[in-house]
């Protein structure tokens, strides 16, 4: 499905995330990166909450050690007081 959010996500990954990872890892040769698509969006309260389960790491859910999560702030925390 082609949507504006998916297009923006692919643009962000291809123009910023992958080039940054290649520089960080010193990859100068063609390299394949795998991304989650379509992207997932997880919203959570701006404060710790026990209503939403315990704090965890992705390894507990079978994720590979080489996976990276990128958090993108959608609002200005100083203006909204929440992390969206």
Backbone as ProteinMPNN parsed JSONL, in Angstrom:
{"seq_chain_A": "XXXXXXXXXXXXXXXXXXXXXXXXXXXXXXXXXXXXXXXXXXXXXXXXXXXXXXXXXXXXXXXXXXXXXXXXXXXXXXXXXXXX", "coords_chain_A": {"N_chain_A": [[0.849, -1.179, 0.0], [0.519, 2.222, -0.776], [1.254, 5.041, 0.914], [1.323, 8.286, 2.48], [2.689, 8.308, 4.952], [4.185, 5.95, 4.82], [5.796, 6.532, 2.609], [7.238, 8.738, 3.62], [8.58, 7.459, 5.691], [10.207, 5.58, 4.269], [11.769, 7.422, 2.869], [13.11, 8.691, 5.007], [14.571, 6.498, 6.064], [16.175, 5.736, 3.832], [17.525, 8.123, 3.152], [18.71, 9.084, 5.474], [18.988, 7.255, 7.78], [20.191, 4.747, 6.856], [22.553, 5.736, 5.451], [23.825, 6.927, 7.693], [24.262, 4.704, 9.374], [26.009, 3.243, 7.746], [28.23, 4.977, 7.71], [28.873, 4.98, 10.459], [29.505, 2.285, 10.848], [31.584, 2.029, 9.128], [31.231, 1.083, 6.487], [32.066, 0.798, 3.249], [31.419, -0.52, 1.038], [28.91, -1.958, -1.149], [26.058, -2.729, 0.729], [23.525, -4.66, 2.255], [20.684, -3.738, 3.977], [18.074, -4.567, 6.193], [14.749, -3.664, 6.74], [11.853, -2.992, 8.764], [8.749, -3.207, 7.282], [5.423, -2.61, 6.469], [6.101, 0.314, 8.526], [5.964, 0.215, 12.152], [3.966, 1.744, 14.634], [4.201, 2.827, 17.822], [2.568, 4.007, 20.552], [2.916, 5.532, 23.675], [2.364, 6.402, 27.12], [3.606, 9.535, 28.401], [4.857, 9.166, 30.77], [6.152, 6.778, 33.145], [4.248, 3.794, 33.369], [2.471, 1.295, 35.021], [0.344, 0.07, 33.995], [0.689, -0.791, 31.435], [2.288, -3.016, 31.248], [5.452, -4.67, 32.062], [8.747, -3.19, 32.119], [10.86, -4.007, 29.435], [13.269, -5.757, 27.355], [14.049, -6.076, 23.868], [15.168, -8.547, 23.275], [13.985, -10.378, 24.956], [11.706, -10.914, 23.58], [12.414, -12.336, 21.384], [13.866, -10.911, 19.477], [16.592, -10.157, 17.299], [20.01, -9.604, 18.269], [21.304, -7.738, 16.678], [19.447, -5.903, 15.844], [18.159, -2.597, 15.599], [16.416, 0.006, 17.232], [14.744, 2.939, 16.375], [13.824, 5.903, 17.777], [11.521, 8.383, 17.225], [10.701, 11.58, 17.912], [7.555, 12.962, 17.833], [6.288, 15.183, 18.735], [6.85, 18.334, 20.399], [8.346, 17.993, 23.342], [8.668, 19.857, 25.431], [6.563, 21.537, 24.988], [4.256, 19.932, 24.959], [4.472, 18.029, 26.989], [4.383, 15.317, 26.71], [5.474, 12.24, 25.165], [5.269, 11.779, 21.955]], "CA_chain_A": [[0.0, 0.0, 0.0], [1.298, 3.437, -0.891], [0.657, 6.103, 1.716], [2.27, 9.364, 2.786], [3.53, 7.918, 6.087], [5.141, 4.954, 4.331], [6.75, 7.236, 1.758], [8.114, 9.523, 4.501], [9.405, 6.475, 6.388], [11.234, 5.101, 3.339], [12.681, 8.539, 2.607], [13.95, 8.841, 6.2], [15.492, 5.362, 6.135], [17.13, 5.759, 2.724], [18.331, 9.337, 3.065], [19.396, 9.421, 6.727], [19.324, 6.138, 8.663], [21.176, 3.838, 6.254], [23.861, 6.394, 5.308], [24.441, 7.11, 9.014], [24.756, 3.403, 9.814], [27.188, 2.907, 6.947], [29.357, 5.781, 8.22], [29.189, 4.489, 11.8], [30.097, 0.948, 10.739], [32.677, 2.123, 8.153], [30.92, 0.265, 5.317], [32.274, 1.52, 2.005], [31.016, -1.41, -0.054], [27.454, -2.158, -1.151], [25.605, -3.497, 1.886], [22.076, -4.79, 2.34], [20.062, -3.553, 5.28], [16.679, -4.998, 6.196], [13.922, -2.794, 7.58], [10.467, -3.414, 8.958], [7.842, -2.458, 6.426], [5.293, -1.201, 6.811], [6.609, 0.627, 9.863], [4.995, 0.13, 13.249], [3.879, 2.952, 15.447], [3.818, 2.489, 19.196], [2.347, 5.183, 21.385], [2.916, 5.211, 25.093], [2.238, 7.617, 27.926], [4.851, 10.258, 28.628], [5.374, 8.832, 32.102], [6.104, 5.333, 33.378], [2.936, 3.307, 33.752], [2.417, -0.147, 35.249], [-0.831, -0.446, 33.301], [1.056, -1.252, 30.105], [3.24, -4.118, 31.326], [6.747, -4.4, 32.668], [9.828, -2.752, 31.244], [11.463, -5.192, 28.83], [14.147, -5.513, 26.217], [13.542, -6.825, 22.716], [15.689, -9.924, 23.285], [12.979, -11.2, 25.64], [10.645, -11.209, 22.622], [12.967, -13.045, 20.245], [14.518, -10.05, 18.491], [18.016, -10.369, 17.066], [20.868, -8.609, 18.922], [21.73, -6.729, 15.726], [18.367, -4.982, 15.499], [18.18, -1.277, 16.213], [15.161, 0.758, 17.267], [14.902, 4.379, 16.281], [12.698, 6.621, 18.362], [11.365, 9.689, 16.598], [9.781, 12.427, 18.665], [6.582, 13.587, 16.94], [5.839, 16.446, 19.323], [7.843, 19.033, 21.206], [8.068, 17.599, 24.727], [8.569, 21.025, 26.301], [5.265, 22.152, 24.774], [3.138, 19.018, 25.196], [4.672, 17.244, 28.188], [4.259, 13.899, 26.391], [6.342, 11.731, 24.107], [4.534, 11.252, 20.803]], "C_chain_A": [[0.888, 1.233, 0.0], [0.605, 4.547, -0.107], [1.734, 7.115, 2.074], [3.202, 8.991, 3.937], [4.588, 6.915, 5.637], [6.202, 5.601, 3.449], [7.736, 8.046, 2.593], [9.078, 8.608, 5.256], [10.541, 5.983, 5.493], [12.246, 6.192, 3.013], [13.635, 8.736, 3.782], [14.996, 7.729, 6.274], [16.577, 5.47, 5.065], [18.028, 6.989, 2.697], [19.121, 9.647, 4.335], [19.881, 8.205, 7.519], [20.413, 5.248, 8.059], [22.523, 4.524, 6.017], [24.574, 6.605, 6.65], [25.01, 5.802, 9.545], [26.006, 3.002, 9.044], [28.41, 3.69, 7.412], [29.815, 5.269, 9.584], [29.932, 3.165, 11.742], [31.268, 0.897, 9.756], [32.464, 1.173, 6.974], [31.084, 1.122, 4.074], [31.872, 0.687, 0.797], [29.497, -1.544, -0.035], [27.037, -3.125, -0.038], [24.086, -3.545, 1.884], [21.636, -4.604, 3.785], [18.61, -3.986, 5.151], [15.912, -4.101, 7.156], [12.542, -3.421, 7.744], [9.596, -2.548, 8.064], [6.546, -3.232, 6.285], [5.778, -0.941, 8.234], [5.524, 0.44, 10.921], [5.056, 1.425, 14.037], [3.405, 2.524, 16.822], [3.71, 3.787, 19.97], [2.321, 4.737, 22.833], [2.82, 6.499, 25.878], [3.605, 8.248, 28.16], [5.456, 10.013, 29.994], [5.329, 7.319, 32.268], [4.718, 4.906, 33.861], [2.982, 1.795, 33.916], [1.212, -0.765, 34.552], [-0.47, -1.101, 31.973], [2.11, -2.348, 30.13], [4.576, -3.678, 31.912], [7.73, -3.871, 31.625], [10.52, -4.004, 30.706], [12.541, -4.772, 27.838], [13.691, -6.434, 25.1], [14.034, -8.264, 22.664], [14.685, -10.863, 23.94], [11.851, -11.62, 24.702], [11.191, -11.795, 21.331], [13.619, -12.188, 19.181], [16.015, -10.316, 18.456], [18.829, -9.257, 17.738], [21.286, -7.483, 17.984], [20.653, -5.737, 15.335], [18.517, -3.67, 16.265], [16.785, -0.681, 16.175], [15.502, 2.232, 17.171], [13.64, 5.026, 16.809], [12.67, 8.001, 17.734], [10.303, 10.454, 17.362], [8.854, 13.141, 17.695], [6.045, 14.898, 17.462], [6.988, 17.077, 20.086], [7.504, 18.775, 22.674], [7.899, 18.803, 25.644], [7.222, 21.734, 26.132], [4.099, 21.252, 25.173], [3.254, 18.235, 26.502], [4.535, 15.754, 27.967], [5.23, 13.531, 25.293], [5.485, 11.088, 23.028], [5.424, 11.333, 19.595]], "O_chain_A": [[1.897, 1.276, 0.703], [-0.513, 4.94, -0.439], [2.925, 6.821, 1.976], [4.386, 9.324, 3.9], [5.751, 7.017, 6.026], [7.38, 5.253, 3.537], [8.934, 8.046, 2.312], [10.248, 8.942, 5.438], [11.701, 5.97, 5.907], [13.441, 5.921, 2.894], [14.835, 8.926, 3.581], [16.173, 7.994, 6.518], [17.761, 5.313, 5.36], [19.176, 6.903, 2.262], [20.099, 10.393, 4.285], [21.054, 8.133, 7.887], [21.447, 5.023, 8.689], [23.556, 3.944, 6.353], [25.795, 6.473, 6.729], [26.107, 5.781, 10.102], [26.956, 2.478, 9.626], [29.505, 3.135, 7.501], [31.014, 5.141, 9.829], [30.878, 2.945, 12.499], [31.878, -0.156, 9.571], [33.408, 0.532, 6.515], [30.325, 2.068, 3.867], [31.977, 1.147, -0.341], [28.865, -1.273, 0.986], [27.608, -4.206, 0.103], [23.435, -2.557, 1.543], [22.163, -5.243, 4.696], [17.991, -3.788, 4.105], [16.38, -3.815, 8.258], [12.131, -4.272, 6.955], [9.687, -1.321, 8.082], [6.586, -4.429, 6.001], [5.858, -1.861, 9.048], [4.33, 0.498, 10.627], [6.085, 2.1, 14.085], [2.336, 1.93, 16.966], [4.659, 4.569, 20.029], [1.768, 3.689, 23.166], [3.154, 7.569, 25.369], [4.63, 7.568, 28.121], [6.48, 10.608, 30.331], [4.544, 6.649, 31.598], [4.098, 5.594, 34.673], [3.481, 1.091, 33.038], [1.071, -1.987, 34.521], [-1.254, -1.888, 31.443], [2.767, -2.585, 29.117], [4.801, -2.505, 32.212], [7.564, -4.077, 30.423], [10.74, -4.958, 31.452], [12.701, -3.591, 27.529], [13.03, -7.444, 25.343], [13.378, -9.116, 22.065], [14.548, -12.015, 23.527], [11.122, -12.569, 24.99], [10.521, -11.762, 20.298], [13.902, -12.677, 18.087], [16.621, -10.66, 19.471], [18.396, -8.105, 17.774], [21.593, -6.383, 18.444], [20.92, -4.814, 14.565], [18.945, -3.647, 17.419], [16.058, -0.847, 15.196], [16.439, 2.708, 17.813], [12.534, 4.739, 16.352], [13.68, 8.704, 17.714], [9.151, 10.028, 17.447], [9.327, 13.861, 16.815], [5.412, 15.65, 16.721], [7.985, 16.417, 20.382], [6.502, 19.275, 23.186], [7.064, 18.771, 26.548], [6.786, 22.452, 27.031], [3.078, 21.732, 25.663], [2.24, 17.82, 27.063], [4.566, 14.987, 28.929], [5.743, 14.393, 24.581], [5.028, 9.957, 23.191], [5.017, 10.944, 18.501]]}, "name": "protein", "num_of_chains": 1, "seq": "XXXXXXXXXXXXXXXXXXXXXXXXXXXXXXXXXXXXXXXXXXXXXXXXXXXXXXXXXXXXXXXXXXXXXXXXXXXXXXXXXXXX"}
